């Protein structure tokens, strides 16, 4: 029975492999996590500092894997909700309204396990951050919710994207 089920899954094009942590498939799946996290959708969507720009982009990568494989999350304000409308490989240029964040894989995972929050991560250099700092400071709660969620997509952390 197991062999038949496995053959059926393969024939149907269903992949049993997990995405690689912070590759395009991971970013696509993380978009769903974002859209199901009220602190991100509602708190950011109703925050004036965040929503003054109708579409923001977050660019992420694993420092120990190099900066060639950046993933992008595009967050759009839709009816006072910050909805993730794109998750995948980097496709846009980084502007002054966007956020770039990178850390070593182990640091991303520590933040995902809630071992520490964004202030400690940035203060000790564990998370590098570039973007509108005023907006980030006004949204520390959602920012922490974002970091807490990075490990919610089951993924392979042993390979680089």
ZITA-V11528 format. One record per pair of residues at least 4 apart in sequence whose C-alpha atoms are under 7 Angstrom apart, sorted by sequence separation. I is the first residue (numbers start at 0). J is the second residue. D is the distance in whole Angstrom. If there is no record, write none. Layout:
i=(I & I)
j=(J & J)
d=(D & D)
This chain:
i=(0 & 1 & 2 & 3 & 4 & 5 & 6 & 7 & 8 & 9 & 18 & 21 & 22 & 23 & 24 & 25 & 26 & 28 & 29 & 30 & 31 & 32 & 36 & 37 & 38 & 39 & 40 & 41 & 42 & 46 & 47 & 61 & 62 & 76 & 77 & 93 & 102 & 103 & 104 & 105 & 106 & 107 & 108 & 109 & 110 & 115 & 116 & 117 & 118 & 119 & 120 & 121 & 131 & 132 & 133 & 134 & 135 & 138 & 139 & 140 & 141 & 142 & 143 & 144 & 145 & 8 & 9 & 20 & 21 & 76 & 77 & 102 & 109 & 110 & 115 & 120 & 121 & 18 & 19 & 33 & 34 & 43 & 44 & 60 & 75 & 76 & 110 & 120 & 121 & 18 & 74 & 75 & 60 & 74 & 75 & 60 & 74 & 75 & 59 & 60 & 73 & 74 & 58 & 59 & 72 & 73 & 58 & 59 & 73 & 58 & 72 & 73 & 57 & 58 & 72 & 56 & 57 & 71 & 72 & 56 & 57 & 71 & 56 & 70 & 71 & 55 & 56 & 70 & 71 & 54 & 55 & 69 & 70 & 106 & 54 & 55 & 69 & 54 & 53 & 54 & 53 & 102 & 102 & 101 & 102 & 50 & 100 & 101 & 117 & 100 & 101 & 116 & 100 & 99 & 100 & 99 & 98 & 99 & 44 & 98 & 97 & 45 & 96 & 113 & 44 & 45 & 95 & 96 & 111 & 112 & 44 & 95 & 110 & 111 & 44 & 110 & 111 & 43 & 111 & 21 & 41 & 62 & 111 & 40 & 41 & 57 & 58 & 59 & 60 & 61 & 62 & 63 & 40 & 55 & 56 & 57 & 58 & 59 & 60 & 61 & 62 & 63 & 39 & 40 & 55 & 56 & 57 & 58 & 59 & 61 & 108 & 61 & 26 & 26 & 23 & 22 & 34 & 21 & 34 & 33 & 30 & 30 & 30 & 27 & 27 & 26 & 27 & 26 & 23 & 24 & 23 & 23 & 22 & 49 & 48 & 48 & 68 & 64 & 43 & 42 & 39 & 38 & 39 & 38 & 29 & 28 & 25 & 20 & 19 & 20 & 17 & 18 & 19 & 20 & 17 & 18 & 19 & 17 & 22 & 19 & 21 & 19 & 19)
j=(4 & 5 & 6 & 7 & 8 & 9 & 10 & 11 & 12 & 13 & 22 & 25 & 26 & 27 & 28 & 29 & 30 & 32 & 33 & 34 & 35 & 36 & 40 & 41 & 42 & 43 & 44 & 45 & 46 & 50 & 51 & 65 & 66 & 80 & 81 & 97 & 106 & 107 & 108 & 109 & 110 & 111 & 112 & 113 & 114 & 119 & 120 & 121 & 122 & 123 & 124 & 125 & 135 & 136 & 137 & 138 & 139 & 142 & 143 & 144 & 145 & 146 & 147 & 148 & 149 & 13 & 14 & 25 & 26 & 81 & 82 & 107 & 114 & 115 & 120 & 125 & 126 & 24 & 25 & 39 & 40 & 49 & 50 & 66 & 81 & 82 & 116 & 126 & 127 & 25 & 81 & 82 & 68 & 82 & 83 & 69 & 83 & 84 & 69 & 70 & 83 & 84 & 69 & 70 & 83 & 84 & 70 & 71 & 85 & 71 & 85 & 86 & 71 & 72 & 86 & 71 & 72 & 86 & 87 & 72 & 73 & 87 & 73 & 87 & 88 & 73 & 74 & 88 & 89 & 73 & 74 & 88 & 89 & 125 & 74 & 75 & 89 & 75 & 75 & 76 & 76 & 125 & 126 & 126 & 127 & 76 & 126 & 127 & 143 & 127 & 128 & 143 & 128 & 128 & 129 & 129 & 129 & 130 & 76 & 130 & 130 & 79 & 130 & 147 & 79 & 80 & 130 & 131 & 146 & 147 & 80 & 131 & 146 & 147 & 81 & 147 & 148 & 81 & 149 & 60 & 80 & 101 & 150 & 80 & 81 & 97 & 98 & 99 & 100 & 101 & 102 & 103 & 81 & 96 & 97 & 98 & 99 & 100 & 101 & 102 & 103 & 104 & 81 & 82 & 97 & 98 & 99 & 100 & 101 & 103 & 150 & 104 & 70 & 72 & 70 & 70 & 82 & 70 & 83 & 83 & 83 & 85 & 86 & 85 & 86 & 86 & 87 & 87 & 86 & 87 & 87 & 88 & 88 & 134 & 134 & 137 & 160 & 159 & 141 & 141 & 141 & 141 & 144 & 144 & 152 & 152 & 152 & 154 & 154 & 155 & 153 & 154 & 155 & 156 & 154 & 155 & 156 & 155 & 160 & 158 & 160 & 159 & 160)
d=(6 & 6 & 6 & 6 & 6 & 6 & 6 & 6 & 6 & 6 & 7 & 5 & 6 & 6 & 6 & 6 & 6 & 7 & 6 & 6 & 6 & 6 & 6 & 5 & 5 & 6 & 6 & 6 & 6 & 6 & 6 & 7 & 7 & 5 & 6 & 6 & 6 & 6 & 6 & 6 & 6 & 6 & 6 & 6 & 6 & 6 & 6 & 6 & 6 & 6 & 6 & 6 & 6 & 6 & 6 & 6 & 6 & 6 & 6 & 6 & 6 & 6 & 6 & 6 & 7 & 5 & 7 & 6 & 6 & 5 & 7 & 6 & 5 & 6 & 7 & 5 & 5 & 6 & 7 & 7 & 6 & 6 & 6 & 6 & 6 & 6 & 6 & 5 & 6 & 5 & 6 & 5 & 7 & 5 & 6 & 5 & 4 & 7 & 6 & 6 & 6 & 6 & 6 & 5 & 7 & 6 & 6 & 7 & 5 & 5 & 6 & 7 & 6 & 6 & 5 & 7 & 5 & 6 & 7 & 6 & 6 & 6 & 4 & 6 & 6 & 6 & 6 & 4 & 5 & 7 & 5 & 6 & 5 & 6 & 6 & 6 & 6 & 4 & 6 & 6 & 5 & 6 & 5 & 6 & 6 & 6 & 7 & 5 & 6 & 6 & 7 & 6 & 5 & 6 & 7 & 5 & 6 & 6 & 6 & 4 & 6 & 5 & 6 & 6 & 4 & 7 & 6 & 6 & 6 & 6 & 4 & 7 & 6 & 4 & 4 & 6 & 6 & 6 & 5 & 7 & 5 & 6 & 5 & 5 & 7 & 6 & 6 & 6 & 7 & 6 & 5 & 5 & 5 & 7 & 5 & 5 & 5 & 5 & 5 & 5 & 5 & 7 & 7 & 6 & 6 & 6 & 6 & 6 & 6 & 5 & 6 & 6 & 6 & 7 & 6 & 6 & 6 & 6 & 6 & 6 & 5 & 7 & 5 & 7 & 4 & 5 & 5 & 5 & 7 & 6 & 4 & 5 & 7 & 6 & 5 & 7 & 6 & 6 & 7 & 7 & 5 & 5 & 7 & 7 & 6 & 7 & 7 & 5 & 5 & 6 & 7 & 5 & 5 & 5 & 5 & 6 & 6 & 6 & 5 & 6 & 7 & 7 & 6)
